[in-house]
Amino acid sequence: MSLISTAFEWAIDQWAVTLTALVFIYNWVFKPENKQLLACSLTVTLMYALGHFLLAWINEIPLPEQVTFRYSSRLLLYALAVGFLAACVYKIGPNTTTNITFASFIVAMVLQLLLHIDRNVLALNAISEYIATGVVTTNLEVETGYWALWDWYTGILNASAAVLIIYLTIGEELKEYLCSRFS
């Protein structure tokens, strides 16, 4: 299915879970008064941890069927995270941290939806052919070649996750420093 091995994919995913857990613990120990930051850190940690088990489940499915569930299940995982965070924010109120976290999740959801459609419903790079001929094609097989959406998906998703993790670690201090410095 992919150019990296399942073991390498698992290791990368495990590092992401560990990193988000460390960010949550850091915020819990050093910033316990910032409830929004704790809620966001906890949500990201839980989402990555559940995603780790989801990845294990997906990798156990026979290879041709993995594409059917890979993106739709991640979309549902992000939707659950948005729902959980929304319930927390409803109780404690929103701030910049929650807005950035919601934005990151929404971007990820849109990307997961686009990839699910592209791989399972209609090849988004072949829409003009579909309009002209009415023949539905999908990018189910990797052998048909990667195209720009897949590169954008990978780049944006990883950049968004990195920005979110960095913001959850030092964003509040950076925001306070900049606001005090330039106000």
Beta strands, then each sheet from edge to edge (+ up, - down):
end
